[in-house]
């Protein structure tokens, strides 16, 4: 469990800029303690606890990159086709028992070790065989073509995967190619998550005429799962100050992060903010961001707390900019900037200076072939359909006050945000 001092986030301003919030989280939150040796086949999505150093080069021997014919570079045809006797063949996985003598070629297959003396391979598609069984090689090929030298990909002793990296399928493949069967990873971050409010009920429960089914908790659990967290679903907490404080304190004692949705605004029934203050320290609770201004960050018994807004779009956006950086820091992963793609705006928009706004957009190909960002036709932080029917967010920074049709804007695909 992360242990933080109650003042480690100290911030004096009433409305925290987005970049300041993300930098603060990255700087003040450190990786939780605890690692485990994990089978390589289970390592996708886990965070490396140690550098992986290559115990051998890749490839470990010089081999042919294609099916074809190997020969000495000094014998390459120049100006005209040339016939070569075929001295033998070498299959992948077999030893190269035949050598390429001057004026001879050796039949080789993809991955086969290069015959002694040979340093160039002609692709079988580019050659012909004559009636005497000789191979006819064309001129123009460069010496060394179609050969994979030893260590071309990775050299022995090279750091190939650094500690803090979240493993991907291609990373798993590289570790396997080096002969590894298990790796040391950080333990999963334990996150307690619950929704708040008398106005919501769990899907499948009896819904009153003025109640809504809880959607935020399921969205947040899904986002946490994609970040490799160990998740404790604490359900829905009603609007009661005493029980809210008690649950927060209990959850903080056994988890690395406490994440809530709703109850952090200024309404009479918004008790989460006050509950955090009663059992810990509230660091900030407003950000210069739209949607999602009422977002809280605090410390309860040394454990970080993040309280997201109740509106689903605001909850999604602030998860990306507060919860995600906190989780990356706690898991020992370096800060990650979402992929920003410049696109042409197919809309006009006006905003206030001093806050960052995120506009939901879909992508389309215009008549001239350019990709355009099309704004979702309706506003509102409560519209789940606006997240479902769009491809990502256009980020409008604090200094921006307007967007004109045809202007270049910054697009963040959803795939890069979680």
C-alpha positions in Angstrom: 0.0 0.0 0.0 1.3 3.5 -0.9 2.0 5.6 2.1 1.9 9.4 1.6 2.0 12.3 4.0 -1.1 14.4 4.2 0.7 17.5 2.8 2.8 15.8 0.0 0.5 17.3 -2.7 0.3 20.8 -1.2 -1.2 23.1 -3.8 -2.2 26.7 -3.1 -4.5 27.5 -6.0 -8.3 27.0 -6.0 -8.5 25.8 -9.6 -5.7 23.4 -10.7 -4.6 23.4 -14.4 -4.6 20.0 -16.1 -0.8 19.9 -16.7 -0.1 20.9 -13.1 -2.3 18.1 -11.8 -0.7 15.5 -13.9 2.9 16.7 -13.1 2.0 16.8 -9.4 0.8 13.2 -9.5 3.8 11.9 -11.4 6.2 13.7 -9.1 4.7 12.8 -5.7 3.4 9.2 -6.2 5.9 6.4 -6.2 5.6 2.8 -7.1 4.1 0.5 -4.5 6.3 -2.2 -3.0 6.1 -5.8 -4.0 7.2 -7.9 -7.0 6.6 -11.4 -8.2 8.2 -13.9 -10.6 5.6 -14.5 -13.3 5.4 -17.1 -16.1 6.1 -15.4 -19.4 2.7 -16.6 -20.8 0.9 -14.6 -18.1 3.0 -11.5 -18.4 1.0 -9.5 -21.0 -0.2 -6.2 -19.4 2.1 -6.5 -16.3 4.8 -4.0 -15.4 8.4 -5.1 -15.4 10.2 -4.8 -12.1 13.7 -5.3 -13.5 15.4 -4.6 -16.8 15.6 -7.5 -19.1 19.1 -7.9 -20.5 19.7 -10.1 -23.6 21.6 -13.2 -22.6 22.3 -14.0 -26.3 22.3 -12.1 -29.6 19.3 -12.2 -32.0 19.6 -13.9 -34.3 22.1 -16.1 -32.5 23.7 -17.2 -35.8 23.9 -15.7 -39.3 21.1 -17.1 -41.4 19.2 -16.7 -44.7 16.3 -14.3 -44.8 14.6 -16.0 -47.8 14.4 -19.3 -49.7 17.0 -19.1 -52.4 20.6 -19.7 -53.3 23.7 -18.6 -51.3 27.1 -17.8 -52.8 30.2 -15.8 -52.2 30.0 -12.1 -52.7 33.1 -12.2 -54.8 31.2 -14.4 -57.3 28.2 -12.0 -57.9 27.3 -11.7 -61.6 28.2 -8.4 -63.2 26.6 -7.2 -66.4 25.1 -10.5 -67.4 23.4 -13.7 -66.1 25.7 -16.4 -64.8 25.3 -20.1 -64.2 26.4 -21.8 -61.0 26.6 -25.4 -60.0 24.4 -26.2 -57.0 26.8 -27.8 -54.4 24.1 -28.9 -52.0 21.3 -27.6 -49.7 20.8 -26.4 -46.1 17.4 -26.6 -44.4 16.3 -24.4 -41.5 17.3 -26.1 -38.2 20.0 -28.2 -39.8 23.7 -27.7 -39.7 25.5 -26.1 -42.7 27.6 -29.1 -43.6 28.2 -27.9 -47.2 30.4 -24.9 -48.0 30.0 -22.4 -50.9 33.1 -22.9 -53.0 34.2 -20.4 -55.6 31.8 -20.6 -58.6 29.2 -22.6 -56.7 25.9 -21.9 -55.1 24.1 -23.6 -52.2 20.4 -24.1 -52.0 19.2 -22.5 -48.7 15.8 -22.0 -47.0 14.5 -19.2 -44.7 16.2 -19.4 -41.3 18.9 -21.8 -42.4 22.5 -21.1 -41.3 24.6 -19.6 -44.0 27.1 -22.0 -45.6 30.8 -21.4 -45.0 32.1 -18.8 -47.4 28.7 -17.5 -48.5 27.5 -14.0 -47.6 24.7 -13.3 -50.2 21.4 -15.0 -51.0 19.4 -14.7 -54.3 15.7 -15.2 -53.8 14.4 -18.3 -55.6 11.8 -16.1 -57.4 14.6 -14.2 -59.1 16.5 -17.2 -60.5 16.1 -19.9 -63.1 17.4 -23.5 -63.4 18.9 -24.8 -66.7 18.6 -28.3 -68.1 21.8 -29.3 -66.4 20.5 -28.4 -62.9 22.6 -25.3 -62.7 21.1 -22.1 -61.2 21.1 -19.0 -63.4 21.6 -15.9 -61.3 20.9 -12.4 -62.6 23.2 -9.4 -62.2 22.5 -6.4 -60.0 22.2 -7.9 -56.5 24.3 -6.2 -53.7 26.7 -8.2 -51.6 25.2 -9.2 -48.3 21.6 -9.1 -49.6 18.9 -11.3 -47.9 21.2 -12.3 -45.1 20.5 -11.8 -41.3 23.8 -11.3 -39.5 24.3 -12.6 -36.0 23.1 -9.9 -33.6 21.3 -7.9 -36.3 18.3 -7.5 -34.1 19.7 -7.6 -30.6 23.2 -7.8 -29.2 24.1 -9.9 -26.2 24.1 -7.8 -23.0 21.8 -5.2 -24.5 18.9 -3.9 -22.3 15.9 -4.8 -24.4 13.0 -4.1 -22.0 13.4 -1.5 -19.3 11.9 -1.7 -15.8 8.6 0.1 -15.6 7.5 -1.1 -19.1 4.0 -2.5 -19.3 4.3 -5.7 -21.3 2.7 -6.0 -24.7 2.4 -9.1 -26.9 5.4 -8.0 -28.9 7.4 -7.6 -25.7 6.4 -11.1 -24.6 7.6 -12.4 -28.0 11.0 -10.7 -27.6 11.5 -12.2 -24.1 10.5 -15.6 -25.4 13.0 -15.3 -28.3 15.7 -14.8 -25.7 14.8 -18.1 -24.1 13.1 -16.6 -20.9 10.3 -18.5 -19.3 9.5 -16.1 -16.4 10.1 -12.4 -15.6 10.0 -10.3 -12.5 7.0 -7.9 -12.4 5.5 -5.5 -10.0 2.5 -6.6 -8.1 -0.9 -5.4 -9.3 -2.2 -2.1 -7.9 -5.1 -2.7 -5.5 -7.9 -0.2 -6.3 -11.1 0.1 -4.3 -13.9 1.6 -6.5 -17.5 2.6 -5.7 -20.2 4.9 -6.9 -22.1 7.3 -4.6 -25.6 8.7 -4.5 -29.2 7.7 -3.6 -30.2 8.4 -7.2 -28.5 5.3 -8.6 -29.1 1.6 -8.3 -27.1 -1.4 -9.6 -28.2 -2.9 -12.9 -30.5 -5.8 -12.2 -31.9 -4.2 -9.0 -35.3 -2.6 -8.6 -35.1 0.9 -10.0 -37.4 3.6 -8.6 -39.1 6.0 -10.9 -36.6 8.8 -10.2 -33.5 6.6 -10.1 -30.9 5.7 -12.7 -28.9 2.5 -13.2 -25.3 2.9 -12.2 -23.0 3.0 -15.3 -19.9 4.9 -14.0 -18.8 2.1 -11.8 -18.8 -0.4 -14.6 -17.0 2.0 -16.9 -14.3 2.7 -14.3 -13.9 -1.0 -13.5 -13.3 -1.7 -17.2 -10.8 1.1 -17.5 -9.0 -0.1 -14.3 -8.8 -3.6 -15.7 -7.2 -2.3 -18.9 -4.5 -0.7 -16.7 -3.8 -4.1 -15.0 -5.3 -3.2 -11.6 -6.6 -5.6 -9.0 -10.1 -4.2 -8.4 -12.3 -4.3 -5.4 -15.9 -3.4 -6.4 -17.5 -1.8 -3.3 -20.8 -1.1 -5.0 -22.9 1.9 -4.3 -22.6 4.1 -1.3 -25.7 6.2 -0.3 -25.7 9.8 0.6 -24.8 9.5 4.2 -21.8 11.5 5.6 -21.0 9.2 8.4 -21.0 5.9 6.4 -19.2 7.6 3.5 -16.3 8.6 5.8 -16.2 5.1 7.4 -16.1 3.3 4.1 -13.4 5.6 2.7 -11.2 5.1 5.8 -11.7 1.3 5.7 -11.0 1.0 2.0 -7.8 3.2 2.3 -6.4 0.9 4.9 -6.3 -2.1 2.6 -5.8 -0.6 -0.9 -3.3 1.4 -2.9 -5.9 3.8 -4.3 -9.5 4.6 -3.5 -11.6 5.7 -6.5 -15.1 7.1 -6.3 -17.7 8.5 -8.7 -20.1 11.3 -7.7 -20.5 13.4 -4.6 -17.6 15.8 -5.0 -19.5 18.8 -6.2 -21.1 21.5 -4.0 -24.7 20.1 -3.7 -26.3 19.5 -0.3 -26.1 15.7 -0.9 -22.5 15.7 -2.1 -20.8 14.3 1.0 -17.6 12.7 -0.4 -15.6 15.9 -0.3 -16.5 16.5 3.4 -16.0 12.8 4.2 -12.4 12.9 2.8 -11.7 16.0 4.9 -13.0 14.3 8.0 -10.7 11.2 7.7 -7.8 12.6 5.7 -6.7 15.6 3.7 -8.3 17.0 0.6 -5.5 18.2 -1.7 -7.6 19.7 -4.5 -11.1 19.3 -5.7 -11.5 21.5 -8.7 -9.6 21.5 -12.0 -9.6 23.9 -14.9 -11.1 21.3 -17.2 -14.3 20.7 -19.1 -16.1 18.4 -18.7 -15.1 17.5 -15.2 -14.3 20.5 -13.1 -15.4 18.9 -9.7 -12.7 16.3 -9.3 -11.0 15.6 -6.0 -7.6 14.4 -5.0 -6.8 13.5 -1.4 -4.8 11.4 1.0 -6.5 9.1 3.5 -4.2 7.3 6.0 -1.3 7.5 3.5 -3.4 6.2 0.6 -4.2 8.4 -2.4 -7.9 9.1 -3.0 -9.4 10.2 -6.3 -13.0 11.4 -6.5 -14.4 11.7 -10.0 -17.6 13.6 -11.1 -20.9 11.8 -11.4 -21.6 12.7 -15.0 -20.3 9.8 -17.1 -18.4 11.9 -19.8 -16.8 14.0 -17.0 -16.0 10.9 -15.1 -14.3 9.4 -18.3 -12.3 12.6 -19.0 -11.1 13.1 -15.5 -10.2 9.4 -15.1 -7.8 9.9 -18.0 -6.2 13.0 -16.5 -6.1 12.1 -12.8 -6.8 8.5 -12.1 -4.7 7.1 -15.0 -1.5 9.2 -14.1 -1.9 8.1 -10.5 -2.2 4.4 -11.4 0.8 4.6 -13.8 2.9 6.2 -11.0 1.8 3.7 -8.4 2.6 0.8 -10.8 6.1 2.2 -11.5 5.4 3.1 -15.1 6.8 6.4 -16.4 4.3 9.1 -17.3 2.7 8.4 -20.7 1.5 11.2 -23.0 -1.5 10.2 -25.1 -0.9 10.0 -28.9 -2.0 13.4 -30.4 -3.0 13.4 -34.0 -3.4 16.7 -36.0 -6.7 16.7 -37.9 -8.8 19.2 -39.7 -11.9 20.4 -37.8 -15.2 20.1 -39.5 -16.9 22.3 -36.9 -16.7 25.7 -35.3 -16.5 26.1 -31.5 -16.1 28.8 -28.8 -14.7 28.4 -25.3 -13.4 30.3 -22.4 -9.7 31.0 -21.9 -8.0 29.6 -18.9 -9.4 26.1 -18.9 -8.8 23.0 -21.1 -11.8 21.5 -22.9 -12.3 18.2 -24.6 -14.8 17.9 -27.5 -16.2 14.6 -28.5 -15.7 13.9 -32.2 -16.0 11.3 -34.9 -13.7 10.9 -37.9 -14.7 11.0 -41.5 -12.9 11.3 -44.8 -13.7 14.5 -46.7 -14.2 14.9 -50.4 -10.5 15.9 -50.8 -9.4 12.7 -49.0 -8.4 14.5 -45.8 -9.5 13.1 -42.4 -11.8 15.5 -40.5 -13.0 15.7 -36.9 -16.8 16.0 -36.7 -18.2 17.3 -33.4 -20.9 15.2 -31.7 -24.2 17.1 -32.4 -25.2 17.5 -28.7 -23.6 18.9 -25.6 -23.9 17.5 -22.1 -21.6 15.6 -19.8 -24.3 13.0 -19.1 -24.6 11.7 -22.6 -23.1 8.2 -22.7 -24.0 8.0 -26.4 -21.5 10.8 -27.0 -18.7 8.5 -25.9 -20.1 5.4 -27.7 -20.7 7.1 -31.1 -17.5 9.0 -31.4 -13.8 8.1 -32.0 -12.0 10.3 -29.5 -11.6 13.8 -28.1 -10.3 17.1 -29.6 -8.2 18.8 -27.0 -8.5 22.6 -26.8 -5.8 24.0 -24.5 -6.2 26.8 -22.0 -5.1 29.6 -24.4 -7.6 28.6 -27.1 -10.8 30.6 -27.3 -12.2 29.4 -30.6 -12.0 26.8 -33.4 -13.0 27.6 -37.0 -14.0 25.1 -39.6 -10.9 23.9 -41.5 -8.5 24.7 -38.7 -6.0 22.1 -37.5 -6.9 20.6 -34.1 -5.4 18.0 -31.8 -7.2 14.7 -31.8 -6.8 12.1 -29.0 -8.1 8.7 -30.0 -9.9 6.8 -27.2 -7.5 3.9 -27.9 -4.6 6.1 -26.6 -6.3 7.3 -23.5 -6.8 3.9 -21.6 
